[in-house]
Amino acid sequence: MTDRPSPPPLDPECAPAWRAFANEVLDGVGLRLDSDTLPVLRSTSWPDRETLLVDRPFTHQDLTVPGPGGELTLAVFRPTNHQPGSPAVYWIHGGGMVSGTRFEDPEALDSAADIGAVVVSVEYRLAPEHPSPAPFEDCHAGLVWFADHAQELGVDPERIVLGGISAGGGLAAATALRIRDEGGPHLAGLLLCCPMLDDRMTTVSSHQFGNDLLWTRATNEFAWKCVLGDRAGTDAVSSHEAPARATHLGGLPPTLVDVGSADLFRDENTAFASAIWAAGGDAELHVWAGGFHGSEQLAPDAAVSVSARQARADWLQRVVSRI
């Protein structure tokens, strides 16, 4: 594909927020992530505990648990009115598997608040210092530990939803596939927010956008190479690393996929939901017109962002009520 197809328009409420952010922070273009700029990205002030909990009715506790590469930190966020036997969301943060922290959880906390769910966020190892399988192993190990100790933490082990955003959504999908294939804890649902699923980047949407949106093709390629090395884009990559490579998506828990129409990941996300349906599975798909990667964070009060949060909260309520 040599000629870049025309991209869909941005949501009129979200577009000004993107342009202001790009001009003030990114010199007017998308994130230029490479070996030189990665340390700068990591040194940026990510949301800390205090920022995350402002106006959100949760308390926080860090737990240190055994992990495949040593100690693993899980952040546990309990509703201030927490009741024993509540549902929970095990959340995996974004950042391309090369950046981010366990405190990047606004989507999870906002979705969980209305149903009184506990949120557990894993601090997984990052590439390129810790390439595959390290991030995938950490996310899986943290979930298994949490499910085994759910009752001690006041959570119903039958009502745990696995979720994540962007790279975290891809890690969540990979974890769900591993549990399906190898056995593991029961999952009430799988919540995938604009998930990073495919290292091959052969879809229309993966070619449709230039360097004028937050998560660009070049940045995505760099991130996948940090994780997979020279295997990126080859047949040597498994579905437990890049979930879009799965040839059959039967046996997954009820799944919600949401993504913007102006997101690099749009087509791999819609294909994932379609493959679940093709296998006779339960999937709900939302493609938010004009939404782009990061639009909900940059324009939280835009109507499309409000609708996305409400749709996730409604879906969570339904899946945890089925038990």
C-alpha positions in Angstrom: 0.0 0.0 0.0 1.9 3.0 -1.3 -0.7 5.8 -1.4 -2.0 6.7 2.1 -5.9 6.5 2.0 -7.8 9.5 3.2 -8.4 9.4 7.0 -11.9 9.9 8.6 -12.5 13.3 10.2 -11.8 14.0 13.8 -14.6 14.6 16.3 -15.1 18.4 16.3 -15.0 18.5 20.1 -11.8 16.4 20.4 -9.8 17.9 17.5 -9.0 21.2 19.3 -7.8 19.4 22.4 -5.5 17.3 20.2 -4.1 20.4 18.3 -3.5 22.2 21.6 -1.7 19.3 23.1 0.4 18.6 20.0 1.4 22.3 19.7 2.2 22.7 23.3 3.9 19.3 24.0 4.8 17.6 20.7 5.9 20.4 18.3 2.7 20.1 16.4 3.0 16.4 15.4 2.4 13.0 16.9 4.5 11.2 19.4 8.0 10.5 17.9 9.1 7.5 19.9 12.5 6.0 19.3 15.6 5.0 21.3 16.5 8.7 21.9 13.1 9.9 22.9 12.0 7.0 25.0 13.9 8.1 28.1 12.2 11.5 27.7 8.8 10.0 27.5 9.4 7.9 30.6 10.6 10.9 32.6 7.4 12.8 31.8 5.2 13.2 34.8 2.7 10.4 34.5 -0.4 10.5 36.7 0.6 9.7 40.3 -1.5 8.3 43.0 -2.8 11.6 44.2 -3.7 12.9 40.8 -5.5 9.7 39.9 -7.6 9.7 43.1 -8.7 13.3 42.9 -12.5 13.3 42.8 -12.5 9.5 42.5 -14.0 7.5 45.4 -11.3 5.0 45.9 -8.5 4.2 48.4 -5.2 2.8 47.4 -2.9 0.0 48.6 0.2 -1.4 47.0 0.9 -5.2 47.3 4.2 -6.9 46.5 3.6 -10.4 45.2 5.9 -13.1 43.6 6.5 -12.7 39.9 8.4 -14.5 37.2 11.2 -11.9 37.2 11.2 -11.2 40.9 8.8 -9.1 43.0 5.7 -7.8 41.2 3.7 -4.7 42.4 -0.1 -4.7 42.3 -1.9 -1.4 43.0 -5.3 -2.2 44.7 -8.0 0.5 44.5 -11.0 -0.1 46.7 -14.2 1.9 46.5 -14.6 4.0 49.7 -17.9 2.1 50.2 -16.4 -1.3 49.4 -18.5 -4.3 50.3 -17.1 -7.8 50.6 -17.8 -10.0 47.6 -17.6 -7.2 45.2 -16.7 -7.5 41.5 -13.2 -6.5 40.3 -11.4 -5.2 37.3 -7.8 -6.5 36.8 -6.3 -3.6 34.7 -3.2 -3.4 32.5 -1.9 0.1 31.7 -1.0 1.3 28.2 2.2 2.9 26.9 3.2 0.7 24.1 4.7 -1.9 26.5 7.7 0.5 26.7 6.4 3.1 29.2 3.6 3.8 31.7 2.9 2.9 35.3 0.2 1.2 37.5 -1.4 4.6 38.2 -2.6 5.0 34.6 -6.0 3.7 35.5 -8.6 6.5 35.0 -10.7 4.5 32.5 -10.8 1.5 34.9 -11.7 3.5 38.0 -14.3 5.5 36.1 -15.9 2.4 34.7 -15.8 0.5 38.0 -17.1 3.3 40.3 -20.8 2.8 39.5 -20.7 -0.9 40.3 -18.5 -0.7 43.4 -15.8 -2.8 41.8 -12.2 -3.1 43.1 -9.5 -2.3 40.6 -6.2 -4.1 40.6 -3.4 -2.6 38.4 -0.2 -4.5 37.6 3.2 -2.8 37.3 4.7 -5.1 34.6 8.2 -5.0 33.2 8.8 -2.8 30.2 10.6 -3.4 26.9 13.2 -3.0 25.5 15.0 -3.8 28.7 12.5 -6.6 29.3 11.3 -7.9 25.9 8.8 -10.7 25.4 7.8 -12.7 27.2 8.5 -10.5 30.3 5.5 -8.1 30.0 3.1 -11.0 29.1 4.4 -13.2 32.0 4.0 -10.5 34.5 0.5 -9.6 33.6 -0.5 -13.3 33.7 1.2 -13.9 37.0 -0.4 -10.9 38.6 -3.8 -12.0 37.5 -3.3 -15.6 38.8 -2.1 -14.3 42.2 -5.0 -11.9 42.4 -7.6 -14.5 41.5 -6.1 -17.0 44.1 -6.3 -14.3 46.8 -9.5 -12.6 45.7 -11.6 -13.5 48.7 -8.9 -12.2 51.0 -9.2 -8.9 49.2 -12.9 -8.8 49.5 -13.6 -9.8 45.8 -15.8 -12.4 44.4 -13.4 -14.6 42.3 -16.2 -15.4 39.9 -16.7 -11.7 39.0 -13.2 -10.6 37.9 -13.1 -8.7 34.6 -9.7 -8.5 32.8 -9.1 -5.3 31.0 -6.6 -2.8 29.6 -6.1 0.2 27.3 -3.9 0.4 24.2 -0.8 -1.8 24.9 -2.6 -2.9 28.1 -5.6 -4.0 26.0 -3.3 -6.1 23.9 -1.7 -7.6 27.0 -5.2 -8.3 28.4 -6.2 -10.1 25.2 -3.0 -12.1 25.2 -3.5 -13.1 28.8 -7.1 -14.1 28.1 -5.9 -16.3 25.2 -3.3 -17.9 27.4 -5.8 -18.7 30.1 -8.1 -20.2 27.4 -5.4 -22.3 26.0 -3.6 -23.4 29.2 -6.2 -23.0 31.9 -6.4 -20.5 34.7 -8.8 -18.3 36.7 -12.4 -17.7 35.6 -13.0 -14.4 33.8 -16.3 -12.7 33.9 -15.4 -10.5 31.0 -12.7 -9.0 28.8 -12.6 -5.2 28.5 -10.4 -4.0 25.6 -10.0 -0.2 25.1 -8.3 0.6 21.7 -6.1 -2.5 22.2 -2.7 -2.9 20.5 -3.2 -6.3 18.9 -1.2 -6.7 15.7 2.5 -6.3 15.0 2.1 -6.8 11.3 0.3 -3.4 10.6 -1.3 -4.5 7.3 -4.8 -3.0 7.7 -6.1 0.1 6.1 -6.2 2.0 9.3 -2.6 1.2 10.0 -1.7 3.1 6.8 -4.4 5.8 7.0 -2.9 8.3 9.3 0.3 10.4 9.1 2.4 11.8 11.9 -0.3 14.2 13.0 -2.0 11.9 15.6 -0.8 10.8 19.0 0.1 7.2 18.3 1.7 7.0 14.8 2.7 4.1 12.6 6.4 4.8 13.2 5.9 4.8 16.9 3.9 1.6 16.8 6.5 -0.1 14.8 9.2 1.0 17.3 7.2 -0.3 20.2 6.6 -3.7 18.7 10.3 -4.0 17.8 11.2 -3.2 21.4 9.0 -6.1 22.5 9.6 -8.6 19.8 13.0 -7.7 18.4 13.7 -9.0 14.9 10.7 -11.3 15.1 8.3 -8.4 14.7 6.2 -8.8 11.6 7.4 -12.4 10.9 5.8 -15.7 11.3 7.8 -16.3 14.5 5.3 -14.3 16.7 2.6 -16.2 18.6 -1.0 -15.2 19.4 0.0 -15.0 23.1 2.2 -12.0 22.1 0.1 -10.4 19.2 -3.5 -11.6 19.8 -4.6 -10.6 16.3 -2.6 -13.6 15.1 -5.0 -16.0 16.7 -6.8 -18.1 14.1 -9.7 -19.0 16.3 -11.2 -16.8 19.0 -13.7 -19.1 20.5 -13.7 -19.7 24.2 -13.0 -16.2 25.3 -15.2 -14.5 28.0 -17.8 -11.9 27.0 -15.7 -9.1 25.4 -16.1 -5.4 24.9 -13.9 -3.7 22.3 -14.0 0.1 21.9 -11.9 2.3 19.6 -12.1 5.5 17.7 -12.7 5.7 13.9 -9.5 7.8 13.6 -7.3 5.4 15.5 -4.4 3.4 14.0 -5.8 0.3 15.7 -9.4 0.6 14.4 -9.3 -2.2 11.9 -7.4 -4.7 14.0 -9.8 -4.0 16.8 -12.9 -4.5 14.7 -11.4 -7.6 13.1 -10.9 -9.0 16.6 -14.5 -8.5 17.6 -15.6 -10.0 14.2 -13.5 -13.1 14.8 -15.1 -13.6 18.2 -18.5 -13.5 16.6 -17.4 -15.8 13.8 -16.3 -18.3 16.5 -19.8 -18.1 18.1 -18.6 -15.9 21.0 -20.0 -12.9 22.9 -18.5 -9.5 21.8 -19.7 -6.0 21.9 -18.0 -3.4 19.6 -18.1 0.4 19.7 -16.3 2.5 17.1 -16.6 6.1 18.2 -16.9 8.4 15.2 -14.0 10.9 15.2 -12.3 9.4 18.2 -8.5 9.0 18.0 -5.9 7.3 20.2 -5.9 9.3 23.4 -8.9 11.4 22.6 -10.7 10.4 25.8 -7.8 11.6 27.9 -7.3 14.8 26.0 -11.0 15.7 25.7 -12.7 14.0 28.6 -15.7 16.2 28.5 -16.4 15.7 24.8 -19.7 14.0 24.2 -18.0 11.0 22.5 -15.7 10.5 25.5 -18.6 10.7 27.9 -20.5 8.1 25.8 -17.5 5.8 25.7 -17.2 5.8 29.5 -20.9 5.2 30.0 -20.9 2.3 27.5 -18.1 0.6 29.4 -19.7 1.1 32.7 -23.0 -0.3 31.4 -21.3 -3.3 29.9 -19.4 -4.0 33.1 -22.7 -3.9 35.1 -24.2 -6.4 32.7 -21.3 -8.9 32.7 -20.8 -9.0 36.5 -24.5 -9.3 37.1 -24.7 -12.6 35.0 -23.0 -14.6 37.8 
